[in-house]
Amino acid sequence: MDNFSSRLRDSRMEFKSIRSIALCAVLAGIGMVLSAFTIRISPSFEIGFSGVASAMIGLLFGPFMAPCAGIVTDILNYIANPNGGFFPGFTLTAMAAGFIRGTVTYHRPVTFRRLLISELLTAAVCSVGLNTLWLAIMYGRSTLLALPARIAAAAALAALNAFLVTALSKALLRAGLMPNVRK
C-alpha cells in the first residue's frame, strides 16, 4: 500500500510542474485530434483512438492528473464537436478512465501485459459498464441489445490501444524522451 500511496503523492506533485501541465495539455490536444477520427456506427456504438493519448497521460502523469485531463478533454471535445446534448455521465467516464490508466501504469515498468491489463480494465469499467449505463439512460433499454458487440469491440480496441501505447512508449524511452518512466 505504501508504494501506491507514494505513487499517488508523486502524481499529485505533477500539478506543480509547468512542464508536466504543458505536456499533458499537448497530449490532451492530440487526444482531441484522434477523437475526430472516431467511427460512429450508431448513436450508441463508436470506435475511436483517443484512448491512446489518455493512456499516455495516465502513464506519464498518474491517477491525479489523468482524470483532470479526462474531464477537460471531454468537455472541450463536446464544445468542438457537439453530438447531441451534453451528458455529464460521459465526463465521469473520462475521469474514471484516466484514474484507472494512471493507477495501473504510473511509475511502473512499461510492458505490454501491464498496458493490456490497464486497457482491459478501462474497457470493462468505462466502455462496457459506465458508457452502456449512460446510453441506456439516454436511449432506453434497447441499447443493451448491442452489449455483446460492445464487449467484443471494447476488448479488441483495448488490445490495439495497449499495442500502440507499448510501441510508442518503447520508442520514446529509447529516444530518451521519457526519462521519468521505468523501462
C-alpha positions as CSV (number, residue, x, y, z in Angstrom):
1,M,0.0,0.0,0.0
2,D,2.9,2.3,0.7
3,N,4.0,2.0,-2.9
4,F,0.6,3.1,-4.1
5,S,0.4,6.0,-1.7
6,S,3.8,7.2,-2.8
7,R,2.8,7.0,-6.5
8,L,-0.4,8.9,-5.6
9,R,1.6,11.6,-3.9
10,D,4.0,11.8,-6.9
11,S,1.1,12.1,-9.2
12,R,-0.3,14.9,-7.2
13,M,3.1,16.7,-7.4
14,E,2.9,16.7,-11.2
15,F,0.4,19.6,-10.9
16,K,3.3,21.7,-9.6
17,S,5.4,21.2,-12.7
18,I,4.7,23.6,-15.6
19,R,6.4,21.1,-17.9
20,S,4.0,18.3,-16.8
21,I,1.0,20.5,-17.3
22,A,2.2,21.6,-20.7
23,L,2.9,18.1,-21.9
24,C,-0.4,16.9,-20.5
25,A,-2.1,19.7,-22.5
26,V,-0.3,18.7,-25.6
27,L,-1.3,15.0,-25.2
28,A,-4.9,16.0,-24.4
29,G,-4.9,18.1,-27.7
30,I,-3.6,15.0,-29.6
31,G,-6.4,13.0,-28.0
32,M,-8.9,15.6,-29.3
33,V,-7.5,15.3,-32.8
34,L,-7.6,11.5,-32.6
35,S,-11.2,11.7,-31.4
36,A,-12.1,13.5,-34.6
37,F,-11.3,10.1,-36.4
38,T,-13.9,8.3,-34.3
39,I,-16.0,5.9,-36.4
40,R,-19.7,6.2,-35.4
41,I,-21.5,3.0,-36.2
42,S,-24.7,4.1,-34.4
43,P,-25.7,6.6,-31.7
44,S,-24.8,4.0,-29.1
45,F,-21.7,2.4,-30.7
46,E,-18.5,4.0,-31.9
47,I,-14.8,3.1,-32.3
48,G,-12.1,5.7,-31.6
49,F,-8.4,6.1,-30.8
50,S,-8.3,8.9,-28.4
51,G,-7.7,6.3,-25.7
52,V,-4.1,6.2,-26.9
53,A,-3.5,9.8,-25.7
54,S,-5.4,9.1,-22.5
55,A,-3.3,6.1,-21.8
56,M,-0.1,8.1,-22.4
57,I,-1.3,10.8,-19.9
58,G,-2.1,8.1,-17.3
59,L,1.4,6.5,-17.9
60,L,3.2,9.8,-17.6
61,F,1.2,11.7,-15.0
62,G,-0.7,9.2,-12.9
63,P,-4.1,9.0,-11.2
64,F,-4.4,12.6,-10.2
65,M,-3.6,14.5,-13.4
66,A,-5.1,11.9,-15.8
67,P,-8.7,12.2,-14.5
68,C,-8.4,16.0,-14.7
69,A,-7.2,15.8,-18.3
70,G,-10.1,13.4,-19.0
71,I,-12.6,16.0,-17.7
72,V,-11.1,18.9,-19.6
73,T,-10.7,16.9,-22.8
74,D,-14.3,15.5,-22.7
75,I,-15.8,19.0,-22.2
76,L,-13.6,20.5,-24.9
77,N,-14.4,17.7,-27.3
78,Y,-18.1,18.4,-26.7
79,I,-17.6,22.1,-27.4
80,A,-15.6,21.4,-30.5
81,N,-17.8,18.6,-31.9
82,P,-21.2,18.5,-30.2
83,N,-23.0,15.3,-30.8
84,G,-26.4,15.7,-29.3
85,G,-26.9,17.2,-25.8
86,F,-24.2,17.3,-23.2
87,F,-24.4,14.4,-20.8
88,P,-22.2,14.6,-17.7
89,G,-22.0,10.8,-17.4
90,F,-19.5,10.7,-20.2
91,T,-17.4,13.2,-18.4
92,L,-17.4,10.9,-15.4
93,T,-16.4,8.0,-17.7
94,A,-13.4,10.0,-19.0
95,M,-12.4,10.8,-15.4
96,A,-12.7,7.1,-14.4
97,A,-10.7,6.0,-17.4
98,G,-7.9,8.4,-16.6
99,F,-7.9,7.2,-13.0
100,I,-7.7,3.6,-13.9
101,R,-5.0,4.1,-16.5
102,G,-3.0,6.3,-14.2
103,T,-3.3,3.9,-11.2
104,V,-2.2,0.8,-13.2
105,T,0.7,2.3,-15.2
106,Y,2.1,5.4,-13.4
107,H,5.7,4.8,-12.2
108,R,5.5,1.2,-13.2
109,P,7.6,-0.6,-15.9
110,V,6.2,-0.2,-19.4
111,T,5.1,-3.7,-20.5
112,F,2.5,-4.8,-23.0
113,R,1.0,-7.0,-20.2
114,R,0.6,-4.1,-17.8
115,L,-0.8,-1.8,-20.6
116,L,-3.2,-4.6,-21.7
117,I,-4.5,-5.0,-18.1
118,S,-4.9,-1.2,-17.9
119,E,-6.8,-1.1,-21.2
120,L,-9.0,-4.1,-20.4
121,L,-9.9,-2.7,-17.0
122,T,-10.7,0.6,-18.6
123,A,-12.8,-1.1,-21.3
124,A,-14.7,-3.2,-18.8
125,V,-15.5,-0.4,-16.3
126,C,-15.8,2.6,-18.7
127,S,-16.7,1.4,-22.2
128,V,-18.9,-1.6,-21.3
129,G,-20.0,-0.6,-17.8
130,L,-20.5,3.1,-17.5
131,N,-21.0,4.1,-21.1
132,T,-23.6,1.4,-21.6
133,L,-25.4,2.7,-18.5
134,W,-25.3,6.3,-19.8
135,L,-26.6,5.1,-23.2
136,A,-29.4,3.1,-21.6
137,I,-30.4,6.2,-19.6
138,M,-30.3,8.4,-22.7
139,Y,-31.8,6.0,-25.3
140,G,-33.6,3.3,-23.3
141,R,-33.0,-0.4,-22.7
142,S,-32.7,-1.2,-26.5
143,T,-29.0,-0.2,-26.2
144,L,-28.5,-3.4,-24.1
145,L,-29.2,-5.4,-27.3
146,A,-25.8,-4.2,-28.6
147,L,-24.0,-5.2,-25.5
148,P,-22.3,-8.4,-27.0
149,A,-20.9,-6.3,-29.9
150,R,-19.8,-3.5,-27.5
151,I,-17.9,-6.1,-25.4
152,A,-16.2,-7.5,-28.4
153,A,-15.3,-4.1,-29.8
154,A,-14.1,-2.8,-26.5
155,A,-11.8,-5.9,-26.0
156,A,-10.4,-5.6,-29.5
157,L,-9.8,-1.9,-29.1
158,A,-8.2,-2.4,-25.7
159,A,-5.7,-4.8,-27.2
160,L,-5.0,-2.4,-30.1
161,N,-4.5,0.5,-27.7
162,A,-2.2,-1.5,-25.5
163,F,-0.1,-2.4,-28.5
164,L,0.1,1.1,-29.8
165,V,0.9,2.6,-26.4
166,T,3.6,0.0,-25.8
167,A,5.2,0.6,-29.1
168,L,5.0,4.4,-28.7
169,S,6.3,4.3,-25.1
170,K,9.2,2.0,-26.0
171,A,10.2,4.2,-28.9
172,L,10.1,7.3,-26.7
173,L,12.0,5.6,-24.0
174,R,14.8,4.5,-26.5
175,A,14.9,8.1,-27.7
176,G,15.3,9.3,-24.1
177,L,12.2,11.4,-24.3
178,M,10.5,9.9,-21.2
179,P,13.2,9.9,-18.5
180,N,10.8,9.6,-15.6
181,V,9.3,6.4,-16.9
182,R,10.7,3.0,-15.8
183,K,11.7,0.6,-18.6
